[in-house]
Amino acid sequence: MENIMKKTLLKKLLSLTVVATLLSMPLTGCVSTSSSTTATATHECFNTVVTLTINSCSGDESADDIINECFGLCYNYEKLFSRTKDSSDVSAINNSNGQPVEVKPVVAELIEDSIYYSELSNGAFDITIAPLSILWNITGDNPSVPSSDDITNALSHVNYKNISVNDSTVTLADPEVKIDLGGIAKGFVANKIKSYMVQTGVTSAIINLGGNIVTIGGKKNGGDFNIGIQKPFGSSEEYSAIVKGSNLSIVTSGSYERYFKQDGKIYHHILDTKTGYPVDNRLLSVTIISEDSLSGDALSTTCFALGLKKGMRLIENTPGIEAVFIDKNYTIHTSSGLVMDEGEDGVPTISVVSPESLTEEANEAE
C-alpha cells in the first residue's frame, strides 16, 4: 500500500490546492521591516501551511505587525475550533457524553453556520463526519480501508440533526456524535483576517490558508490577481485554469488533496455521508469563487459531494457564488457567471465579475 500523505512542510507549501501568483509590488502607507517590496510570512496552523502577504496599505501600522496580528488570530481560533486539541471548545463538546456545553459565542456561531449548509445540502455537508474521518484516518502514517462493519457503526453517528445550539450552549443528542469544523473553519478564519487587514488600511493583499485563497484589492498596478487552480494529481506548477479577479475568495476541494492507495485504488478524504466511503462521482475537484470564504469553504466540499449535476444546480440557485468543476476526464465545467477564454500555454483563463457585481446580484435576487 502506498501512503501519499508523507510530505515535508515545504512540499505542502508547494502543493497547495490553489496557488496564487503575483508580482512583487512596493508598499505604500505601511512599511515592512523585512522587505523593501512586500511583507510576507508563512507558518503552520490548522494542520496546514498559512501564507499571508501584504502588498500595500494606507494605514500607520507596519505590514509586518499586521501580519503578526493576523497569525495571532489564526492561533486563537485554532485553540477554539481544533478537534485534536484537548483544550478546545470543540473537544469539550465531543467529550461531553451528550451533556450541554457552554462554548465561546464564535464557536456557537460557526456551528450554526455549519448546520445551515447541512440543511442546504440535505446532509452532504455535515460537521458530524468526525467518527468516519477518525476511522478512515486518511492523513495517518499507515491508513487502510476500514471494515464494512466499522464503517456502518461510524456512519450511524453522522447526523447534523443531533446538534442543538441554544445561544452559546451546544448539546449533542447522540453521545457518540463528534464534530469536526475542518470543512468550514478555514473559510471563517480567512474572512476574519481579511476584515482585520481592511480595518488597518490594507489595500492589496493575498491570504492563503492552505489553499483557501482570499484577495484584498488587486495588484499594485490596478490589474487583477492571477490565481492558478491546480491540475488534479499534477505537480504544484501545473494548472487546469487561471482565475483572474480582485477582492475574491477562491476555495478548492479535490480528491487529490489527501488520499492513499490500496490495491491500486485511490481513497480520498472527502467522505460520503450516505455510504461512509469516499465520494465517487467522477469529479476530481470543485472550486468555489465568491466574496465570502466561509461559504466558499463549505460549498466546495458540498458541491464535490453532490456531484456535477446537483452541485451545479445548487450553485446556479445561490446568488453571488460561482464554481469551476473538473471531472475525471479533466473537462472543465463553469457556472453561468464565469467566462472562460483561451490562455497562454494551453491553460484557459476564467474571468469573474467584481465583488460589487456579486453583491448586486445577491441583493437583486432577494
N, C-alpha and C positions, 0 to 999 in steps of 0.2 A: 504494500500500500504506500502510496506517495502522499506525503503531507506537504501541501503547497504553502502552509502558513509560516514556515520557518524563514523569517525575513529579518534583516537588520533594520534598525531605525532609519538609516539613510535610505534603504531601498523603499521603505514605506513612504518616505517623503517623495521619492522619485516616481512612485507608482500610485499616486493619489487618483481617486476616481475622476475628478475633473481637474485639469492642470491649467492654471491661469498664466498667460503670457503677457508681459507688459514691459515697456521700455523704462529705463531709469530716468527719473524726472527730478528737477531741482525743487526743493521745498520753498514755500513762501509762507511767511507768518510764523511758523513754528520751526525750531532749529533742532536738528538731530545732533547728538554728541558722538554718534558712532559712524556717521557717514555724511559726506558733503552733498550727496544727491538724494538719498532716500533713507528712511528708517524702517528697518525690518527685524523681526526676531522670530525664532522657531523654538517651540518647546513641546513636550508631550503632555497631553491632557485628554481625559475621556478615552483613554486607551488608543489614542490616535495622535497624529502629528498635526500641530496647530501652527500656522504661519500667519503673522499679521504684518502688513506693510502699509505705511503711510507715505503718500507722495506729496501732498500739500495740505496746508490748513491755514486758517486766518486767525487762530487764537493765540494766546500768550504762552500756553503750556508747551513744553518741548515734545516733539514727536516720540522720543524715547520714553518720556514719563507717561504719555498717553498709552503707549503700548504696554508698559509695565502695569498700569492700572487695569487694562483690558485682560491681561493674563491673570491678575488678581481676581477679576470677575469669573474667569474660567475655573480657577481652582475652588472658589467659594461655591459655585454651582455644582461642581463635581462632588463636593462634600455632601451636598443635599440629594443629588439625583442618582449617584452611583449605586448599582445593585451589588457591587462587590466590596464596597467599603462598609465595614460593620457599623460604623458610627453614623451612617447617612440616614436621612428620613425614609428613604425607600427601603433600606434594610430593616428599619424599625417596623414598617408596615408588613414586610414579608415575614418577619419573625413574630408577628403579633398573635398568631394562632386564632385569628378571627376577632380579636378584641379591638375596639376603637383606638385609633392612634391620632394624637394631635401632632400635626406637621406644620412646617412653615407655610404661610399663605401662598408663596410662589410655587411650592410643591403641589398643593391642592389645586392651584390654577392650572398647572401643566397636566395634571391627571385629568381634570375636567376637559381640557383641550383634547387630550388623547381619546377620551370617551366620545367626544364629538366626531372625531374621524373614524372611530369604530362604528358608530351608528351610520355615518355617511357611507361607509364601505360595506355595511352588513357584516362586520366582523372580519373582513380581510385584513384590516389593520387592528391589532389587538395587543395592548401592552401586557396582558397576562400570558404572553407567549413564553415567559421565563422558564416554566417547567420543561417545555420542549427544548428551548435553547440550551439549558443546562444539561439535558440528557444527550443532545447531539454533540455538544462541546466542540463545535467546528474549529475554534481557534486554539484548541488544546494541543499538546505535544503529539498525541497519537490518537486522533479521532477515528471512529469507526461507526458503521451503521448499527443503531440500536436494534434490539429485538422488537418484533411487532407488538408483543405484549407490553413492553415498557413504553412504546410509543402510544399505544391505546390508553394506558394508565395516565401518562403525562397529558395527553390530549383532553382527557376528561376534566382537567383542572384549568383549561384555557377557555375563559369566557369573561369578557369585559363586563357583562351584566352582573357579575359577582362583586363589582366595586361600587361602593356608595360613598359620596362626598357630601358632607354637611358642614358648610363653612370651611374650617381648617381641620376637620376631623374625617379621617378615612377609615372605612371598615370593609373588610373582606368577608363576604358571606360564606365562602368556602375557605377553611383554614389552610388548605393545601395550595391555594392560589398564590402566585408570586408575580409581581410586576417588574417590568424592565422598560425603562424610558429611553433606551438606546435608539429607538426608531424616530424620536422626535426631539430629544433634549438638545442635540447639537444645533438644530434649527432655531430653537428657543434662545440658546446662548448667543448664536450669531446675531440674532435680532437685537439682543441686549448690548452686545459690543458695538454694533452699528449705531444704536441710539446714543451710547456714551460718546463715541467718536464725533458724531454730528453735533452733540451738545458742546463739545470742547472746540469746535470750529474746524474739524477735519473736512476738507472739500474733495479730496481724492484719496482713496484707499482701497485695499483689497483684503478681505478677511477669508481665510481658508481654514476651516475646521475639518481636517481630514477629508477634504473633497467637497464639503459644503461651502460653496463659494458665495460671498456677498461682496458686491462692489459699491463703493460710495463715489458718486460722480463718475467722471470718465478720465481719460488720460489728461495730462497737463496741457497738451495742445488742443484739447477740446474734443478729440476723437473718442470713439468707443473703445472699451476694452475688448480684447480677443480672448475668449475662454474656450479652451480645447476640451471637447468631450472625448475621453479616452476610448480608443478602439478596444472593445471587449477581448480579453485574452491577448492583447497586443502588448508591445513594450510601452514604457512610460512616455515615449515620444511619438507614439502612433495615435492619430486622432481620427475618429469617424466623421467629425464635423467641427467647425469653429463657430461659436456663438458670438455675435457682435452686439454689444449693448453697454449701457451705463445704468447705474442705480438698479441693479438686478440681483436676484438670488438665483443661483443655478445649483441644483442638487441632483445627484445621480445615485440610483440603486441598481446593482447589477449582480448577476450570478458569478462573475469573475472576480469579485472583490475579496471574498473569503470562502474558501472551499477546500475539499480534499478529494482524492480519487481512491476508489476501492473497486477492484475487479474491472478496471478500465472505465468506470462511470464516475462522473462528477457529482458530488453532493455539496450544494452551496448553502449559505447561511439564511436565505430568505425562506422561511418555513410556512407551509400551507396550514392555516388554522382549521381547515376542514379534514385534512388527511394526516397531518402530523409529519409529513415528509417534505423535503424541499420542493418549492413550487416548480412545476414542469408544464410550461405553456408556450414554448417556442420563443420566449423573449430572452434577450441577453442583457438588456439594460433599459431603464427609463430615466430620462432627465426632465425635471420639472423646472420651468422658467417662470419666475414671478417676482414680486417685490417683497414677499414675505417668506423668510427662510423656514419658519415653523411649518407653514402649510406645505412648502416645498419638500421638507424632510418627510412629513407624514404621507404626502401624496405620492412621492417617488416609490416608497415601499408598497403603498396601497395599489397603485396602478400596475406595478410589476406583478403583484399577487393576483390582480383581477384579469390580467392578460390584455392583449391589444384591443380587442373589440369593446369589452366592458370598460377597460381603463380609458380608452379614447372617448367613450361616451360620457364618462364622469368628467373628464377634462373639458369637453365641449359644453357641459352644463354647469361649469364652475367659473363664474366671471373672474377675470384678472389672472387666470392661470393658463399657461401653455405647456406643451410637452413634446419631447422627442423620444420615440420608441425605436429600438433597434432589435430586429428579430434574429433568429438563428441563421438566416441567410445573409446577415449583415445589411439588410434592407432598412433604410431609414424612413420612418413614418412620422410626420409632423402634424400637430393640431392646426386648426384653420387660421389661427392668429399669427402664424410664422411663415416666413418666406425663405425658401432655400434656393441658393444660386450656386453656380459652379465657382469653385475657388481655385487657389493655386495648388499645384502638385496633386490634383485629383481629390482634394479634401474640400467638400462643399462648405459654404458659409451660410449661417442661419441668422436672419435679421429679425429683431423683435421690436415691438412698439415701445415707446418710452414709458416709464413708470406712471407719468401723468396720464397717459392714454389708458393704461391698465386701470388706474383708479376711476377714470371717467366711465370706462366700460362697466366696471363694477357698480358705480352709482346709477348708471342708466338702467342696469338690469334690476336694481332694487325698485 
